[in-house]
Every structure is written in C-alpha cells, then in structure tokens.
C-alpha cells in the first residue's frame, strides 16, 4: 500500500487494494514536535475483500393457458419472460447462468442473460417449471436464486345475476349483473 499526502500533515490517503478474503493492514503513526518523537500508535484496517454477488430470479407467478376444451388450432403463442437481477457491492463484472430445474419440453432463449424467455408448448399439461439463476462475479464468487412459473388451465368465470326481485307490472327495472374471473382471458385471446 502506498500512502499519499492528505489535506493536512496529519492525514494520509490510500486506495484499498483488491483482496480475495478479509485482510488486515496495520498502519503506524509517529509524531514529532521538533525535538522528540512520540511512542508509535497503530491502527488496523481490515479490507473485506471480494463479497459474493446478490441474486434475485424474480417473483414466482402463475401463467394461464387456454382451456383444453378449446380447439388446438387457436394459434396462441405464450412467451414467458424471466426477470433476474443481480448486484455486487464490489462492482465486479457479473455473468448469469439459468438452468431448468423442473419441467419438460422447453428451452430458454439465452441462458446467459438476466432476462431470458421461453415459449409454453401448445400441448403443455398443468405443470410447474422451476428455474435456477446462478450469478458469478469475476473472482468466481457465486449466488443463486430460483423461481417457479406455474402453468394452469384457464378456469370459467363466476356469474352473479343479483338478488331475486318482485316488481309491479309496467315498472321499468334495470338488471345489474356482475362477473368475476380469477384468470385474465384477455391475456389469452386479446380484448373481448
């Protein structure tokens, strides 16, 4: 380590070197009053070294596919984007590697990027795809995280026509029904 002069005589500056593991550096200070020297005083600076990156493979989620009662030739292609992120306190360069840990008949668009995608096969069964993302820094320290993409079949919505009513003849009445749907059919077929 090379010490450089600081903003005043009692201050010195240095740049912490890169280390693989925590390393202690000891510095000694001796003061002179023009005649006598002080007893040396020391300080230990611990440089933490390389720390493993942080990995986040994104949130697990459920993707709904068309109901199997529908004709197979709907031509619906569903592409799922994975959304991995990573950070590194040492600002090291990071590389990504995605692996498919569970699920069949799929492949990733590019397993070495943070946001790969895959296409759900038309003949997919109800299943869970499990993906693992491994992040490696330039010193080969790694971190990993997993995400599950669940494939479920679209389910029927629920209809609520409202409460039964008794009205007088000739009276104008407005029917007010509601519907709810746990799945978003517009994602499958466009806006209906």
N, C-alpha and C positions, 0 to 999 in steps of 0.2 A: 504494500500500500504506500502510495506517495502522498504526503501531506502538502497542501498548498496554503499560502497565507490567506487568512480570512479578512474580515472587515476591520479588525483591530489586532494588536500584537498578541493578545491572549486567545485568539481564535484561529483555528486551522480547519481546513476543509479537505475531505477526501471523498472519493466515489467508491461505494461498496463494490467489491469485486463479485463476479458470479461464482457461486459455490453450489455444489450438489447437495450437501447436507448442512445443517447448522454448524457454523464455525465461529469460534471466539477469536477476537483480536484484542490485544492489550496495548493500551497507549499510556505513556508515562509523561508526566508534566514536572518540570523543574523550573523554579522561579529564581531570578537573580535580582537583588536590589541594588546592584552596582558594586557591592563588596562581597556579599555572602550568597551562597546557593541554598535553596530550601531542601528539605528532605523530599525525595521523589514521591509523587502521588500517582496512583494508577487508576485507570478506568478500563473496564472490559466491555467491548461492543460485540454483541452476537449478531452475526448476519445469518438470517434464517435459511438462506439457500432456496433451491427450487421447491416450489409447492405444486402439488398436483392441481390440474385444472378442475373447474366445476362443470358438470354436465347436466343438461335438462332435456330429456327426449320429448317434452311436450305433454299435454294432458291426454289421458286415455279418453276415448269417445266411442259413440255408437253411430254406425252408418246404416241407414235403412235402404234395402233394395226392394225392387218391385215384387209384389206378391206372386208366388209360384202359380197361382190360378190364371195369371195373365199369359197371353201368348209369348213364346220365347223370342219372337222376332220383333220385339219392341225397339231394338237397336239402341238401348240405353247403355251408355258407357259411363261408369262412375270411376273417376280418378280421385284417389285419396292422397293428400299432401301431408307428409310428416313434417313436424316443425321443431327440430332440435336447435338448441342454443348452447353455447359454452362460453366460459370466461376464464381468465387466468390472471392471478394477482401479479405475476412476474411479467406480464405482457409477452409471453412466449408465443411463437407461432404454433397454431393448433391444427391437427388433422383429425378427420372424422372417419369412422368405420361403422356402418349399420349392418346388422345381421338379422336374419329372420329366425326367431327362436321357436315360433309356433305358427302353424298354418301351412297350407299347401297351395300349389298352382299359381303362385305369384312370383314376381321378381321386381326388384327396385330399379327405378330409372337410373340411379347412380348411387352406389353405396358409400361413396367417399365425400359426399357433400352434406351440409347440415339440413337441407330441406329436400330429401328425395321423395319420390311419389311412386305409387303403384296403381294398377287398374284392377278393380274387382272383377273376377271372371264371371261371365254370364250365368254359368251353371253352379255358382257358389252355393254351398249349404250354409245354414246358420253356423257361424263359427267365430272364433276369436283369433286374430292374428297378433302375435307378440313380437315386438321388435326391440333389439338392444342397440344402443348407440354408445360406442366407445370413443372417447376423446383422448388424444395423446399430444403431449407438448414436445418441444424439441429436445428435451432431456429424457424422453421416454416415460415420464410420469403419466399415469392414466387415471381416468374417471369414467364411470359408466352409469347409464340410466336406461330404464325400459319403459315402454308404452304399449298399451293394448288397444287395438282397434277391433271393436266388436261389430260383426255383421249380423243384422237382424232383418227379418222379413217385415215389410210394411204391414201394419195392422189396421183393421177397419176403424173409422172414426165413431164417435158416440153421438147420437142424436137426442135432443131434448125438445119436444114439441111444446112444452109448457104445461101448465095445470089445466085440468078439465074445467069447463065453464058452462054455466047455464045463462042464456041471454034471451031477451024478448024478441019475438019475431019483428022483422023490419029494422032491427038495430044493426048499425054498421059496427063491425068488430074487426080489429086487426089481430091477426095471428102472429105471434112472435116466437119463433123457434131459435134454438142455438145448437151449435155443434162444437165438439172439441176433438182434437186429433193429437195423439202423442207423437206422431211422426209428421214430417213435413212432406206431403206428397208433391208439393211444387218443386222440391229438390229433385224429384224423380221424373216428372212429366212436364215441367215448366208450369207457368201460372195457369190455374184452372178457373 
